[in-house]
Amino acid sequence: MGFMGFFKNFGKVKANDIGKNIMEKVAAWDPDGASAAEIESMSERLDKITRDVAEARAAYTKEQREADEAQSLYNKRLQAAEILQKDMESSTDEAEKAEISTALNELVTELEEMAPDVTREKEEADEAKAFMEELEELAKIAADKLKTAKKSLDQAKRDMKRAKIREERANDRADQTAKLAGFKEDTDKLGSALDAMRREADKANTKAEALNMKTKLLAPTKAEKENSRIEAALKRASGGSAESSSITDRLAALKK
């Protein structure tokens, strides 16, 4: 079962998902579905092998039957040739001996012509048997793998989960180490909303601090306040006031 066969079977268990590094993504996304697809692929492969075994066994049976028939016919003719040879050797009649010799010569010629065919039939039967036995062994291996596949895949899933946990712990330790070393800001992991609110609070605090600084810069200094008081006291000492004249003084001036 090839690469595409895997995904055809995976589609029977989960929706087909095609993309870059899809095999790894499928295993990480749905290990149960991937395991079921893998088992289905192995089962189909075993089905194909067993069909091939059945065909190979039938071919071997045919080739072996033909080889047996050819060998049986060869043996019968060889036996007949041996009988004719004995008859020729034991015959005292020259005419009969010549007749037997002619038949024997014809039979031996047939045996000589048959010999390569008998050998070929035997070789073809041997090859068919060897091929059948190879497929039978392959089928046995595939069956054994299928028997242990579920256990192996379950173990692989557990290993994957443990590896993920180890990875997360390692990342946490690395983050903590970086924070302790001062290489990374210590921010919690409550989410981007909290981070956004903190950033807004920082901006507001910065803006408030800037406004306070502006107010302080525009406010009169201590020296300026003291000078203002001195000026007012001098005016009062000279009979004046902080203002050019009071309302009473201005009315009195108008009556004169």
Secondary structure as UniProt FT lines:
FT   HELIX           3..13
FT   TURN            20..21
FT   HELIX           22..29
FT   HELIX           31..90
FT   HELIX           94..180
FT   TURN            181..182
FT   HELIX           192..218
FT   HELIX           222..237
FT   TURN            238..239
FT   HELIX           247..255
//
